[in-house]
Amino acid sequence: MITALAVAVVLAVGPLPAVEATLPPGSPPRVPVTGLQAPDACEDTGGAPGPRKLDPQLAALGLDAAHRFATGRGVRIAVIDTGIAPHPRLAGRVAGGGDYVRGGSGLEDCDGHGTAVAGLLAASAGADDGFRGVAPDAMLLSIRQSSRKFTLADSPTGVGDTRTLADALVVAVRAGVDVVNVSEAACVTPAEAENAAAPLRTALRYASENDVVVVAAAGNVGEGACTDGQVALPGWLGEDVLTVGALDARGGPAPFGVRGPWVDVAAPGAGLTTLGAPAGFTRDPVRGTSFAAPLVAGTAALLTQQRPDASAREIVDTIVATARSLPSVPRDAVGNGLVDPVAALARHPTADTAAAQAPATPPEPPPTGRPTAPLPGLGERVDVEPPLAPGAAVAIVVACAAALPLVVRSLRRRP
């Protein structure tokens, strides 16, 4: 997004009222939020023409070759973000999953961040430009969980927190999605993390038990994002989430990415063009781990189509194991290396490429409970990223960064 759109969205200063996590599949979340202040105007991040050729960074992922294996057809991906605005390149493939900001379907995006994320994830190819998403035939479920444009009377930083993020994860799983993309992050200190992470850990475990792959941005550091000594949720949690770091336009570790042993893989996260809101493409290149995450979530969708019987753990392990090694780059920035969709898909060349079967009705989810931390987006520019806001207890930002000197031994390290 443009700086304002960067959605380093810092959400509410205090925790928002909890939304029930027992809503039936497809029911829009109810939002008992009082004092919500609407913006005079939404962020205008679109209008630019499409790129004349495929971005070199995206071209390096080998999407032409990957799409010979799979395109995401039949796969459902939840985008928990600032909403997704209607866009021709997503037409007919976006359903509303609810809105934690002001109620509704989740099919509007005042910040532009969620639409930018959706473009990299699943935009269809155009006849006169070189842009397409990683999984251009996938279906999207939009859940608006945060916004920096809407504010609360006692907090000018935005709306959204870790509790509503946890509830949105549960709603997505109950709606029957296969993959969840979380390009949001909450910035907290290690001491606060164990407390604030409780509802997220519960929701992530619920997703894992129902074979749903959850991909999250590692978070950003800098203005409007994480500061030294802070870590980013949910990426820091490790075990039940695939955490994605970012590479800069030259292929090196992005200076804005949060680092730590919980980072699993990396993807391009700077200098990218994607869909803008209300139309067209982003006026400026986007930057942030928010935009690296959908490139990995899209890869998970391709694998899900190709291997409909594979478990979420098998999908994640394949992505991590086939990532391109970057020996000169610190592992705490890129994990196992650059995501490689072609290598991941080629690992099982004889696998059935039929669309994934709808999962069985999942069991009743456990309550996500308390405590919580405010969470508005990743805090990146369209250069767009939404962060979570500092709350009474903690602050959350979409792409936060910082190293976590604590709880390392509780984090998983995949081979």
MARFI-556326 format. One line per 3 residues: number of its first residue (from 1); their letters; for each residue x negated, z negated, y negated of C-alpha. Coordinates in nm, 4 decimals, padded with zeros to 6 digits, always signed. Layout:
# MARFI-556326
NUM) a) X:Z:Y; ...
//
This chain:
# MARFI-556326
1) mit) +00.0000:+00.0000:+00.0000; -00.0993:+00.0089:-00.3549; -00.2448:-00.3242:-00.4363
4) ala) +00.0970:-00.4792:-00.4665; +00.1992:-00.3184:-00.1432; -00.1016:-00.4455:+00.0343
7) vav) +00.1333:-00.7014:+00.1671; -00.1103:-00.9681:+00.1772; +00.2330:-01.0994:+00.1567
10) vla) +00.2074:-01.4656:+00.1138; +00.5392:-01.5972:+00.2208; +00.7314:-01.8973:+00.1190
13) vgp) +00.5532:-02.2074:+00.0039; +00.7636:-02.4111:+00.2389; +00.8977:-02.3402:+00.5868
16) lpa) +01.2162:-02.1374:+00.6007; +01.5208:-02.2570:+00.7927; +01.4932:-02.1769:+01.1613
19) vea) +01.6817:-01.8806:+01.3050; +01.8257:-01.9365:+01.6494; +01.6128:-01.7844:+01.9215
22) tlp) +01.9122:-01.7584:+02.1545; +02.0795:-01.4601:+01.9906; +02.2073:-01.2025:+02.2390
25) pgs) +02.0103:-00.8749:+02.2591; +02.0761:-00.6507:+01.9615; +02.2283:-00.9197:+01.7409
28) ppr) +02.0855:-00.9207:+01.3869; +01.9184:-01.2515:+01.3022; +02.1150:-01.4713:+01.0656
31) vpv) +01.9343:-01.5765:+00.7520; +02.0458:-01.9105:+00.6073; +01.8041:-01.8735:+00.3156
34) tgl) +01.9125:-01.9954:-00.0247; +01.7533:-01.9165:-00.3582; +01.6380:-01.5669:-00.2567
37) qap) +01.5433:-01.3557:-00.5573; +01.5586:-00.9769:-00.5230; +01.3032:-00.7596:-00.7040
40) dac) +01.3981:-00.5377:-00.9945; +01.2637:-00.2429:-00.7958; +01.1016:-00.1808:-00.4615
43) edt) +00.7443:-00.0638:-00.4234; +00.7114:+00.3149:-00.4446; +00.4304:+00.3914:-00.2032
46) gga) +00.5277:+00.7444:-00.1000; +00.5629:+01.0907:-00.2406; +00.2221:+01.2384:-00.1653
49) pgp) +00.1978:+01.5577:+00.0435; +00.0885:+01.5395:+00.4041; -00.2769:+01.5880:+00.4993
52) rkl) -00.3807:+01.9473:+00.5642; -00.5606:+01.8497:+00.8813; -00.5708:+01.5515:+01.1120
55) dpq) -00.7692:+01.2646:+00.9664; -01.1208:+01.2632:+01.1206; -01.0780:+00.9020:+01.2283
58) laa) -00.7541:+00.9775:+01.4090; -00.8988:+01.3008:+01.5463; -01.1771:+01.0946:+01.7025
61) lgl) -00.9149:+00.9136:+01.9095; -00.8404:+01.2412:+02.0890; -00.4644:+01.2404:+02.0402
64) daa) -00.4277:+01.6048:+02.1494; -00.5798:+01.5197:+02.4867; -00.3943:+01.1880:+02.5098
67) hrf) -00.0595:+01.3567:+02.4510; -00.1150:+01.5745:+02.7566; -00.0763:+01.2530:+02.9550
70) atg) +00.2000:+01.0831:+02.7554; +00.3723:+01.0775:+02.4165; +00.5551:+00.7461:+02.4385
73) rgv) +00.8839:+00.9026:+02.5474; +01.1231:+00.6404:+02.6828; +00.9116:+00.3510:+02.5547
76) ria) +01.0533:+00.0961:+02.3088; +00.8286:-00.0613:+02.0469; +00.9329:-00.3453:+01.8175
79) vid) +00.7797:-00.3415:+01.4703; +00.7945:-00.6915:+01.3227; +00.7039:-00.6346:+00.9608
82) tgi) +00.8612:-00.5688:+00.6200; +01.1206:-00.3315:+00.7659; +01.1130:+00.0446:+00.8190
85) aph) +01.2631:+00.2800:+00.5612; +01.4461:+00.5949:+00.6774; +01.1938:+00.8787:+00.7062
88) prl) +01.2230:+01.2349:+00.8434; +00.9159:+01.1841:+01.0606; +01.0911:+00.8935:+01.2360
91) agr) +01.4436:+01.0361:+01.2358; +01.6622:+00.9421:+01.5296; +01.4066:+00.7049:+01.6776
94) vag) +01.4441:+00.3841:+01.4748; +01.7029:+00.1150:+01.5476; +01.7653:-00.1983:+01.3446
97) ggd) +01.6817:-00.5265:+01.5118; +01.7681:-00.7604:+01.2247; +01.6468:-00.8896:+00.8906
100) yvr) +01.5038:-01.2370:+00.8282; +01.4637:-01.1668:+00.4569; +01.8216:-01.1204:+00.3411
103) ggs) +02.0215:-01.0294:+00.6495; +02.1166:-00.6846:+00.7657; +01.9713:-00.4333:+01.0087
106) gle) +01.6023:-00.4299:+00.9194; +01.6264:-00.0621:+00.8228; +01.5017:-00.0934:+00.4677
109) dcd) +01.1490:-00.1559:+00.3435; +01.1043:-00.2743:-00.0124; +00.7300:-00.3309:+00.0377
112) ghg) +00.6324:-00.0068:+00.2108; +00.4099:-00.1882:+00.4587; +00.6287:-00.1657:+00.7678
115) tav) +00.6952:+00.2046:+00.7095; +00.3216:+00.2695:+00.6802; +00.2621:+00.0844:+01.0063
118) agl) +00.5448:+00.2770:+01.1777; +00.3930:+00.6071:+01.0696; +00.0594:+00.5421:+01.2380
121) laa) +00.2425:+00.4128:+01.5401; +00.5013:+00.6813:+01.6042; +00.5446:+00.9513:+01.3372
124) sag) +00.6355:+01.2907:+01.4792; +00.4033:+01.5853:+01.4211; +00.4731:+01.8097:+01.1225
127) add) +00.4646:+02.1870:+01.1118; +00.2561:+02.2103:+00.7968; +00.0212:+01.9132:+00.8063
130) gfr) -00.2175:+01.7357:+01.0395; -00.0490:+01.3984:+01.0707; +00.1176:+01.2368:+01.3717
133) gva) +00.1453:+00.8906:+01.5193; -00.0198:+00.7769:+01.8410; +00.3135:+00.7635:+02.0286
136) pda) +00.5250:+01.0294:+01.8503; +00.8160:+01.0174:+02.0964; +00.8510:+00.6393:+02.1205
139) mll) +01.1626:+00.4558:+02.0051; +01.1165:+00.1853:+01.7402; +01.3051:-00.1394:+01.6846
142) sir) +01.2609:-00.2607:+01.3270; +01.2798:-00.6339:+01.2570; +01.2205:-00.7255:+00.8942
145) qss) +01.0545:-01.0647:+00.9127; +00.8682:-01.0827:+00.5810; +00.8466:-00.9417:+00.2313
148) rkf) +00.6325:-00.9927:-00.0705; +00.8789:-00.8262:-00.3013; +01.1562:-01.0779:-00.2337
151) tla) +01.0811:-01.4347:-00.3344; +01.2306:-01.7811:-00.3258; +01.3118:-01.9807:-00.6366
154) dsp) +01.0436:-02.2371:-00.5555; +00.7881:-01.9847:-00.4259; +00.6866:-01.6584:-00.5937
157) tgv) +00.4646:-01.5571:-00.3034; +00.7172:-01.3954:-00.0721; +00.9351:-01.4688:+00.2289
160) gdt) +00.8577:-01.5278:+00.5958; +00.6783:-01.7868:+00.8091; +00.5452:-01.8509:+01.1577
163) rtl) +00.8742:-01.9896:+01.2788; +01.0716:-01.6785:+01.1849; +00.7924:-01.4667:+01.3300
166) ada) +00.8221:-01.6574:+01.6577; +01.1982:-01.6096:+01.6581; +01.1565:-01.2381:+01.5824
169) lvv) +00.9280:-01.2076:+01.8848; +01.1946:-01.3655:+02.1043; +01.4656:-01.1370:+01.9631
172) avr) +01.2445:-00.8334:+02.0316; +01.1840:-00.9357:+02.3924; +01.5531:-01.0040:+02.4515
175) agv) +01.6330:-00.6596:+02.3088; +01.4324:-00.5068:+02.5946; +01.1277:-00.3653:+02.4173
178) dvv) +00.8087:-00.2775:+02.6049; +00.5566:-00.3304:+02.3241; +00.5579:-00.5381:+02.0048
181) nvs) +00.3420:-00.4591:+01.7006; +00.2715:-00.7498:+01.4645; +00.0833:-00.6320:+01.1561
184) eaa) +00.1269:-00.9697:+00.9917; -00.0860:-01.2797:+00.9938; -00.0702:-01.6386:+00.8793
187) cvt) -00.3839:-01.7911:+00.7329; -00.4440:-02.1525:+00.8290; -00.7349:-02.3865:+00.8847
190) pae) -00.8397:-02.4572:+01.2436; -00.6950:-02.8062:+01.2123; -00.3616:-02.6681:+01.0943
193) aen) -00.3608:-02.3888:+01.3506; -00.2916:-02.6028:+01.6554; +00.0128:-02.7513:+01.4840
196) aaa) +00.1462:-02.4376:+01.3151; +00.0849:-02.2213:+01.6214; +00.3197:-02.4097:+01.8537
199) plr) +00.6288:-02.1851:+01.8087; +00.4177:-01.8697:+01.8202; +00.2417:-01.9768:+02.1376
202) tal) +00.5793:-02.0400:+02.3006; +00.7150:-01.7018:+02.1916; +00.4018:-01.5168:+02.3046
205) rya) +00.4183:-01.6789:+02.6452; +00.7842:-01.5766:+02.6704; +00.6850:-01.2164:+02.5931
208) sen) +00.4086:-01.2264:+02.8528; +00.6411:-01.3660:+03.1189; +00.8764:-01.0758:+03.0509
211) dvv) +00.5983:-00.8149:+03.0714; +00.6005:-00.7246:+02.7027; +00.2680:-00.6259:+02.5454
214) vva) +00.2172:-00.7951:+02.2055; -00.0429:-00.6385:+01.9765; -00.1447:-00.8203:+01.6576
217) aag) -00.3761:-00.7506:+01.3650; -00.6792:-00.9783:+01.3500; -00.6100:-01.0464:+00.9810
220) nvg) -00.7924:-00.9799:+00.6559; -01.0179:-01.1785:+00.4310; -01.0245:-01.1493:+00.0555
223) ega) -00.7817:-01.1749:-00.2319; -00.4309:-01.2427:-00.1090; -00.5560:-01.2938:+00.2455
226) ctd) -00.7554:-01.5511:+00.4401; -01.0389:-01.7470:+00.2860; -01.3533:-01.8931:+00.4375
229) gqv) -01.2692:-02.1599:+00.6905; -00.9268:-02.0155:+00.7744; -00.8091:-01.8342:+01.0862
232) alp) -00.5209:-01.5886:+01.1272; -00.2157:-01.6357:+01.3479; -00.1009:-01.4978:+01.5846
235) gwl) -00.4210:-01.3065:+01.6609; -00.6249:-01.6249:+01.6942; -00.4137:-01.7418:+01.9872
238) ged) -00.5845:-01.5033:+02.2285; -00.4323:-01.5413:+02.5723; -00.0952:-01.3648:+02.5368
241) vlt) -00.1734:-01.1318:+02.2468; -00.3986:-00.8255:+02.2166; -00.5878:-00.8849:+01.8921
244) vga) -00.7158:-00.5853:+01.6945; -01.0045:-00.5701:+01.4498; -01.0694:-00.2829:+01.2089
247) lda) -01.3390:-00.0214:+01.1559; -01.4174:+00.1282:+00.8161; -01.4122:+00.5011:+00.7428
250) rgg) -01.7729:+00.5358:+00.8635; -01.7041:+00.3737:+01.1981; -01.8643:+00.0401:+01.1207
253) pap) -01.6987:-00.3024:+01.1187; -01.4601:-00.3302:+00.8249; -01.5842:-00.5953:+00.5803
256) fgv) -01.2296:-00.7236:+00.5301; -01.1535:-00.8050:+00.8940; -01.1243:-01.1596:+01.0242
259) rgp) -01.3835:-01.2106:+01.2965; -01.3911:-01.4272:+01.6039; -01.4221:-01.4298:+01.9843
262) wvd) -01.0476:-01.3697:+02.0076; -01.0807:-01.0091:+01.8791; -01.0258:-00.7807:+02.1818
265) vaa) -01.0683:-00.4258:+02.0536; -01.0892:-00.2373:+01.7241; -00.9396:+00.0750:+01.5677
268) pga) -00.9765:+00.2640:+01.2377; -00.8337:+00.0551:+00.9550; -00.9473:+00.2100:+00.6260
271) glt) -00.9015:+00.5360:+00.4405; -00.5977:+00.6402:+00.6447; -00.2960:+00.8423:+00.5376
274) tlg) +00.0435:+00.7458:+00.6743; +00.4137:+00.7532:+00.5933; +00.5163:+00.6204:+00.2544
277) apa) +00.8429:+00.4713:+00.1330; +01.0794:+00.6019:+00.0161; +00.9520:+00.9437:+00.1327
280) gft) +00.6476:+01.1560:+00.1996; +00.3068:+01.0044:+00.2585; +00.1164:+00.7160:+00.1031
283) rdp) -00.0156:+00.7950:-00.2420; -00.3372:+00.6111:-00.1674; -00.5188:+00.5557:+00.1636
286) vrg) -00.4171:+00.2408:+00.3451; -00.6662:-00.0279:+00.4362; -00.6433:-00.3386:+00.6508
289) tsf) -00.6289:-00.4618:+01.0078; -00.2519:-00.4084:+00.9762; -00.3159:-00.0382:+01.0155
292) aap) -00.5597:-00.0688:+01.3025; -00.3044:-00.2606:+01.5115; -00.0468:+00.0234:+01.5477
295) lva) -00.3156:+00.2573:+01.6820; -00.3631:+00.0129:+01.9681; +00.0086:-00.0610:+02.0094
298) gta) +00.0674:+00.3141:+02.0291; -00.1930:+00.3373:+02.3048; -00.0083:+00.0618:+02.4926
301) all) +00.3101:+00.2695:+02.4605; +00.1394:+00.5771:+02.6071; +00.0144:+00.3741:+02.9018
304) tqq) +00.3589:+00.2224:+02.9517; +00.5121:+00.5686:+02.9795; +00.2410:+00.6871:+03.2171
307) rpd) +00.2484:+00.3740:+03.4323; +00.6052:+00.2383:+03.4180; +00.5379:-00.0077:+03.6991
310) asa) +00.2251:-00.1582:+03.5428; +00.2473:-00.5144:+03.4141; +00.1772:-00.6073:+03.0537
313) rei) -00.1473:-00.7691:+03.1696; -00.2542:-00.4477:+03.3438; -00.1803:-00.2433:+03.0312
316) vdt) -00.3819:-00.4809:+02.8136; -00.6716:-00.4998:+03.0582; -00.6882:-00.1199:+03.0772
319) iva) -00.7060:-00.0879:+02.6984; -00.9820:-00.3477:+02.6753; -01.1810:-00.2184:+02.9718
322) tar) -01.1802:+00.1446:+02.8508; -01.2648:+00.0750:+02.4856; -01.5734:+00.2603:+02.3634
325) slp) -01.8637:+00.0235:+02.3381; -02.0170:-00.0192:+01.9918; -02.3483:-00.1860:+02.0832
328) svp) -02.4760:-00.2118:+01.7270; -02.1591:-00.3839:+01.6025; -02.0986:-00.7582:+01.6440
331) rda) -01.8448:-00.8295:+01.9173; -01.6656:-01.0819:+01.6990; -01.5643:-00.7891:+01.4745
334) vgn) -01.4656:-00.5290:+01.7346; -01.4327:-00.7054:+02.0699; -01.4965:-00.4595:+02.3534
337) glv) -01.5165:-00.1695:+02.1089; -01.3106:+00.1198:+01.9735; -00.9762:+00.1806:+02.1451
340) dpv) -00.9908:+00.5017:+02.3501; -00.6439:+00.6362:+02.4397; -00.7808:+00.9241:+02.6480
343) aal) -01.0090:+00.7038:+02.8575; -00.7281:+00.4537:+02.9094; -00.4859:+00.7232:+03.0262
346) arh) -00.7440:+00.9062:+03.2363; -00.8210:+00.5903:+03.4272; -00.5065:+00.6505:+03.6339
349) pta) -00.4698:+01.0318:+03.6284; -00.2332:+01.0412:+03.9263; +00.0009:+00.7748:+03.7926
352) dta) +00.3673:+00.8590:+03.7460; +00.4257:+00.9704:+03.3874; +00.8005:+00.9125:+03.3918
355) aaq) +00.9497:+00.7083:+03.1106; +00.9441:+00.3366:+03.1615; +01.2498:+00.1877:+03.3285
358) apa) +01.4556:-00.0581:+03.1313; +01.3453:-00.4093:+03.2229; +01.5797:-00.6517:+03.3954
361) tpp) +01.7732:-00.8907:+03.1756; +01.5193:-01.1593:+03.0843; +01.5893:-01.5269:+03.1395
364) epp) +01.7087:-01.7439:+02.8542; +01.4116:-01.7995:+02.6209; +01.2784:-02.1457:+02.5489
367) ptg) +01.3292:-02.2827:+02.1978; +01.0442:-02.1896:+01.9673; +01.0686:-02.5267:+01.7956
370) rpt) +00.8537:-02.6580:+01.5114; +00.6250:-02.6975:+01.3219; +00.5634:-02.3834:+01.1218
373) apl) +00.3477:-02.2111:+00.8653; +00.4567:-01.9585:+00.6013; +00.3946:-01.6000:+00.6907
376) pgl) +00.4381:-01.2834:+00.4780; +00.2278:-00.9862:+00.5900; -00.1241:-00.8976:+00.6344
379) ger) -00.2437:-00.8838:+00.2819; -00.3843:-00.5375:+00.2686; -00.3413:-00.2510:+00.0241
382) vdv) -00.0674:+00.0640:+00.0975; -00.3900:+00.0104:+00.0927; -00.0592:-00.1790:+00.2323
385) epp) -00.0504:-00.5029:+00.4244; +00.1837:-00.7956:+00.4292; +00.0573:-01.1545:+00.4545
388) lap) +00.2355:-01.4811:+00.5110; +00.2665:-01.7237:+00.2265; +00.1112:-02.0661:+00.2003
391) gaa) +00.3714:-02.3213:+00.2884; +00.4105:-02.6907:+00.2498; +00.1824:-02.7226:+00.5467
394) vai) -00.0040:-02.3949:+00.5715; -00.0325:-02.0460:+00.4325; +00.0051:-01.7245:+00.6208
397) vva) -00.1127:-01.3785:+00.5289; -00.0720:-01.0461:+00.7053; -00.4284:-00.9495:+00.7652
400) caa) -00.6221:-01.2673:+00.7211; -00.9812:-01.3191:+00.8080; -01.2111:-01.6054:+00.8834
403) alp) -01.4006:-01.7412:+01.1776; -01.2628:-02.0217:+01.3851; -01.5257:-02.2805:+01.4669
406) lvv) -01.2719:-02.4731:+01.6718; -01.0806:-02.4266:+01.9921; -01.3022:-02.1388:+02.1022
409) rsl) -01.3067:-02.2562:+02.4575; -00.9272:-02.2365:+02.4700; -00.9358:-01.8690:+02.3804
412) rrr) -00.9533:-01.6032:+02.6408; -01.2380:-01.3578:+02.6557; -01.1536:-01.0460:+02.8469
415) p) -01.4331:-00.8644:+03.0294
//
